[in-house]
Structures are given as structure tokens and as C-alpha cells.
């Protein structure tokens, strides 16, 4: 039954059984046992576990990571930590559900899988929401990147177009798997930013009087009151959601992952969300400790321009955004490419033209917003909450209660006899031979 498959994915269980006509994994698909060091140091192939983990982490690193100290300023330390922990748990469960939908429907995009389960209207609505959300998210990233350039390019318009020119080569890449080595940049550089903020918070005199008072138990009243924190909770939640979300690349990463059994998928999700939530908690706490009530939106802009370590951190954040922006553009391109003639979308010139359009549109929209948090409030408060939490939950309910669901060992959910809307869709390949990971799930 589809619900049983979904629960096995979420629980991390994996069975090696297959049907009488479905062979187990071929010898060529098996991985020779090796030590941890050998597996870590060997080259990353396309679809490797390490490459998939790094892609998920790079997709989640963006403006929200440097806004987390500001989130602690809005909520205070206890509610800030609780908000990150709750967002991490919900984000991990949502990733599992989205990948479960991709597995059961065998579709190559999130909206196609939803259309397979809930009908074409639901797929079109999700595609529209994803398109608008990705436009705003891309605009947020570009606005943040352009904000890091004024020290080199004082003119704002020049900074915007320079940001587009910097990210275009990677945005033009068709396959997100090809960015697996570039994806190493994000987590590594984020570690530097985290260490920088922790050291600055730990140095004597680094935290001002406001910060020391706000973080001390005796001065808890200096932080926001309960009512003030609750009134700022939607705004703070949008920051946390933006910092943790990598769901727009969940289906492409899952589809290119080799041997995508439940245990391997859960390992990928656990490693990525654990690393990111740990780094984000340290960034939020250390940034708030160093600035206190004066914590700005971008924590790196709180340090003087003569601070070479902070300037290096800003440059590294710019490099991180040059990887995360292409992932946003790739997700956006998947949603809108059907609006263009197929010949145009497939040709190199047409692909480049579409990519330029998908960069110019978010940049133009971002010019109308006064700051990054105003864009995050629109994009994360509605769009991301819809496609990260609401839609996967509805899909799981549909899988659990769909008429004609088959018990384990029966027909695949989107094959003949699957029942419901899946039976009439063409998004699924013929079930002549399921891959070994389909048999395992």
C-alpha cells in the first residue's frame, strides 16, 4: 500500500525483498564495502550521497542564514532556539514526504508528482506558487548579493547587473548534479562565518552592554517581552523557513541519487539538516551575543569596513550565494519552461535567453522592496509554507486514503490498476521492470 511505503520512507526502514519477476539489485549496482576514510576521500560521482548532501545544504544557505541573529533579536534566545529546532524537525519531515511523492509517482518534478496524485488543477496551482516563490527567493538572493558589492561598486544599478553577470555561468548549467563540486563551497565557507561570529562573541569586550544584559539571566527583561516576541513570530518564522528550506531541489536531488533506498535517503536528509541547524544555531546565538539590541539584519554589516576578517566573510558569503542562486534558478526554470516553445527551451541559445530572463525578472521585482526581510515575508510566509508543509501533507493523506490502494507486493501505485487519478496519468513509466530501489521501498 502506498501509505505503507510512505511510512517506511519516513521511518528509515528498508526491505531487500522483491517480487517474483523483479530481480534484486544487479552486481553492477552494488557498492563494495570500504572504510569511512576511503569513502570520504574518493571522487564524488554524479548522484553520490556526499554530492546530494552538499547540494541540499548549498540550496538552503542564503540570506536567511545571516538574518538569524536578527531573528534572535526579535524573539529572544529561548524562543529563537525553539523556533530553529521546530523548523528543523518540520523541514526534515517535509523533505521525506516530498521525496516519497517523487518515488511513488516516478515523476521528475514536484508539481508533476502532485498532479499525478491530486489532479492537473492541483499540479498547476503548485507550479504557479512555486514559480512566484522562486522568483521572490531568487530576487532575495540577488538583492543580498548586490548588497555585498557596494564596497567595490558604489552604484546600486551597477551592483545589480554585476551580480547577474557573476551568477549567470552557473545558472546556465542544465543539471544540478553538475554543481556537486561547486556545492562544497557553501558548507565550507559557512563554517568560516560561524567561527568568525563565535570568536567575536567570545572575545572580551566584543559584546556590548546591551548584548551582555540581554543574554544574562538577570537581564532577561532587556530582551523582547512575551507579547512583543509573539507579534514578531511570523516575521521570525519566515527568516527561519528561508534559512532551512532546500525543498525546491528535493525532487531533482532525489532523482539523481544512486541507490535511493529509504535508508540512504534518510541518511542524506539527516546529515544535511543536522549540519545546517547546528551552524544556524551557532550563527544566531553568536551574532546576537556580539551585537545585542543593535543586531542588524545582515550581521556581517555590523562590523566596521576596516575589519579584514569580516570583509573576508562577506566575500565568502558572496561565493555561497553564487552557488545557491543557480539552484533557485534551476527550480524556477523547471516550473516555467513549458511556457516556451520546446525547440527554444532545448537549444543552447534559447536556454541561455530563458536563464537571463529568469535573472532579470527577480532583479527588477527586488528593486521595489526596501529590504531583504520584506521580500522574505512575502515569499516565505505564504509560498514556502504552502509547498513545504501544506501540499506534502495533503499528498500523504491522498496516498493513505486513495481508493484502490494495493497492499505490499501488489501493483505499483502509478502503474496499471493503481486506481484513482494515478491510473489515468502518463507521468509514470511502464512497470515492466522497477529499479532495485523501487523494489526495496
N, C-alpha and C positions, 0 to 999 in steps of 0.2 A: 504494500500500500504506500501511496505517496507520502502519507503522514509518517509512516514508519521510517521511510528513507530520510525524511527531514529531521526526525528526532535522532537518527543515528549520526547524521552530519553534525548536529548541534552538540551531541554528547561525545563525539570523537571516536565512536566505536567503528570497527571495520571488519567485515567478514570476507574471507577469501573464497567463499563458495560461489559457484556459477551454475547456470542451468545446464541440462544435458547436452545442448547443442552450442553452448557458449564456452569456449576454451578459456582457461586461466591465462594470465599474462604470459606472453612468449618470452623465451630466454633473452631475446634482444631487448626486452623492456624491463628486465630485472637489473637491479643495481648491485654491483659487487660490494660486499661488506668491507668497510675500511674504517680506519681510525678517524677520530674527530678532527685531528690536525690535518690529515690528508684531505678530508672532505672540505675543510675550510679553505685550504690554500690552493686547491686545484682550480683551473679556469672555470668561470661561470658560463655555462652553456645557455642557449635560449630556452626558457621555460624552467630553469633551475629554481630550487627552493630559495636560495640566497638572493638571486635576482628578483624573484617575486616579492620577497620580504622587503628588499630595498626599494622596489617600485612603490609598494604600498606606503612605506614611510616617507618617501620623497613626495608622493601625492598629497600627504597630509600636512607637510611642512609648508607654511605660508605666512601671510601676515598675522594670522591668529596666534602663532607661537610667540611673537614679540609683543602681542597685546595682552598676554596672560598676566603680567604684573599689574597692568591697569585693571584687569578683571578682579584681582585680589584687592585692589584699592576700592572697587565698587562694592564687593561683598564682605571683605574681611577674610582673615585666614581660615577659620573653621568652615565657613560656607564655601570658600573658594576651593579648598581641598576636597570637600564633599562633592562639589559640582564636577571637578575633574574626574573623581572616582566613578561617579554615576554616569558621566558621559562616556568614560572608557568602557564600562560594562555594557551599556546600551549600544555603543558603536560596534563592539565585538560581536554581540548577538545579531545585530543588523547585517554585518558582513556575512555571517554564516547563513542567514536567511536568503540574502541576495544570491550568494553562490549556490545555495540549494535550488533556487528557482532556475538559475542558469544550467545546473546539472540536469534537473528533471525535464526541462524543456529543450535542452541542447541548442539553445539559441545563442547567437553571437553578440547580442546587445541586451541590456536591461529592459528597455521598452519592448523589444520583440518578445522576450520571455513573459512579460506581463500581459501583452496582447494574446499570447498563447494560452494563458491561464484565465484571464478575465474578459477577453474580447478585444476587438480592434479599438473601440472607443477608449477603454482604459489605457491601452498602449499609446494612443495618440495624445491623451491628456498627460501621461507621464513624460512622453517625449517633449511636449511643449514646456512643461515645468522644468525638466532637465535643461532644455535649451536656454530658457530665461535665467535659470540659476547659474549655469556655466558661463553665460555672458557676464553676469554680475560678478561671479567669482574671478573670472579672467580679468575683468576690469579692476577688481580689488588688488589682484596681484600686480598688474601693470602700474596701477597708481602708487602702490607701495614701492615698487622698484624705481619708478620715476622720482619718488620722494627721497631715495637714497643717492640720487645723482646731482642735486644742486651744488654740492661742494665742488663738483667738476664742471657742471653745466648750469649756470645760474638761471638761464631762461627756461621756464616751465614747458613751453611747447617743444623746444629742442630736446629736453629731457624725455618727454613722452615718446617722440619719434626715435630717439636713441634707444630707449627701452625696447621698442618694437623691433628695431634692427638687430639688437643683441639676441633676442629670443627666437627670431624667425628661423634660423637654420635648424634648430632642434624641433620647432613646431612643425616644420615641413616633413619630418620623419613620419612615415605611414604606420609603422608597427611600434607599439610601446615597448615591446620586448627588446628592440634595438637600443633602448635607453638604459639598459640594465647597468652598464658601467658608469654612465653619467649619473645614475641614481645613487651611486655611492657618495656623491658629493654632499647631498643633503644631510644624512645622519652624521657624517664625519664633521662637517662644519658646524652642525647644531651642537655637537659636544663641545667645540671650542667656545661657542657663545654661552653655553651653560656654565662651563668652568670660569669664564670671564666674569659672569654675574655672581657666581658663588664666591669667587675670590674678592670681588669688590664689596660684597656684603659682609664678608668675614674680616676684612682689613679694619684695624682700629680707625675710627673717625669716618669710615666710608658711609655709614648710615647716619643720617641727620637726626636731630632731636625728634622730629615728627615720626620718623620711622621707628626709632627706639621706643617711643611712647606707644605707638600703635601696635607693636609686636609684643610688648611686655604684658604679662597678665595683669599687673596693677594698673596699666593704662589702657585696658581694653575699651574703655569708654571713648578713647580718642578715635577708634575706628567707627565705621558707619553703624548707626543704630539698626535694630531689627527691621523696623519699618522702612528705613532707607535702603537696606540691603534687599528686602523683598521687592521694593519698587524698581530696583536696578537688576533684578534677577533675569528678566527676559533679555536685556541687553548683554548681561554677562554670559548667559547661556548661548547666545548667538556667537560670542567670541570663542567659547569652549568648543562648540559644534564645528566652527570653521577650522579650529586648530586640529581637531581629531578626525575630520572627515577625509576618507580616501575612497569613498564608496562609488565615486564616479568612474573609477578604474577597476572596480572589483570584478566585473564580468570579463573584461579583456585579460586581466591578470590570471583569473581562474582558467580561462580557455587556453592560455598558452602554458599553463603549469603542467609539467610532465608528471605522470602517475598521480593524478589528482584524486587520490583516495581521501576518505574522511580524515584519517589520522594526519595525513600530510597537509591537508587544507587547514585543519585546526592548529597545527604547528605553525603554519605560516601566519595565521591571524594572531595567535597568542604572542609570537615573537615580535611582530610589528607593533601591536597595541601596547604591549608591556614596555617596550623601549620608549615609545613616544610618550606615554603617560608619565613615565619616570622622569624623562627630560623636561616635560612641560611643568610638572610639579616643582622641580628644582628651579626652573626659569621663573615661574610665577612667584615663588617664595623669596628667592634671592633678589629678584628685581624690586619687589615691594619692600624688602628689608633695606635695600640700599637707598631708596628714594622716599618711602613712606607716603605721606599725604600728597606729595608733589609728583607722584609717579605719572609720567606722561603716557600717551597712547603707545608710541614706539619707544621702548625702554632704552634702546641704543642712542636715541637722540637726547637723552638726559645727560649724557657725558659731554664734556667740552670738546670743541673741534680739534684742540691740540692733543687730545688723548689718542695716542697711536694705537693702543690695543683696541679701543672702542671703534676707531676708524677701520681697523682690520676686520673687526666683527661685522661692521656694516658692509664691507666689501664681500665677505663670505656669505652674508645673508643675500646679497645680490646674486651671487652664484647659485645659491639654493633656489631662489625664485626663477632663475633661468632654466631649472630642471622642472619645477612644479608647474610653471606656466604651460610648457608643451603638453603636459599630461591633461591639464584642463582643456586646452585647445583640441587635443585628440578626442576627448569625450564629447565636446561640443560638435566637432566635425562629424562624428558618428550619427548624431541626432539630426543634423541638417543636410547631410549630403544627398538625401533622397529628393531634396527640393531642387537640385541642379540636374541637368541632363547627364545620363550615365557616361557618355563619351567625354564630357567636360571633367567630371569627377575623376575619371581614370587616367586622363592624360597628365603628364608632368606639369605642363603649363597651367592647365585648369586647376590641378591640385594646389599649386603654388598661389594662384589667384584666390582660391577659396580660403587658403590659410591667411593671406594678407587681409582679406575681408573680415575674417573672424578675429583678427587682432585689432583692426581699425575700429570696428563697431564697439567692443568693450572700452577701448580708449576714449572714444567720443562720449559714451554714456558716463564714464567715470569722471569726465570733466565737469559734469553737472552736480556731483556730490561734493560737499565741503570737506569730508574726511573719510577715512577708511571705515570707521565704525558705523557710519551712516549707511554705507553700502552693505556691510556685513549684516546689519539689522534687517535689511530687505531680503538679501539673498538667503541668509541662514535661518532667520526667524520663521520663514514660511516655506520656501522652496526646499531647502535641505531637510527640514523636519518632515516634509511630505514624502520625499523619495527615500529618505533613510529609515524612517520609522513607520509611517502610515502604510505605504504601499507594500513593503515586505510582510507586515502583519496580516494585511488583507489577503495576500497571496497564500500565506500559510493556512489561513482559515479556509480558503478556497480549496487548497490541496487536501486538507483534512476532511472536509465535508463534501467534496465533489462527488456527484453521483457516478457510480460505475467504477469507483476506485478498486484496484486489484490488489490482492494480498501479495506478499513477497514471493517471487518466483513466477508471478503472472506476467501479463503483457506489460511492456514499459509504459509509463504514464502518457507519453506522447506518441505512442505507436498505435496500430490498429486495435480497436476495442478499448481504447483508453477512456472513452466516454467524455461527456461534457465538451467544452469548446476545444479541447486539445485534439479531439478526434477529427475535426474539420480543418485544422490549420495545416499549413505547408511548411512550418518553421522547423520541423523535425526530419532527420534523415530516415531512410528506410531501416527498420530494425533487423536487417539481415545478420549483422554481427555487431554487438555492442562492444566498445573498448573494455579493457580489463577493469578500468576504474568504475565503469558503469555496473559491471557485474559485482564489484566489491561493495558498491553502495546499495 
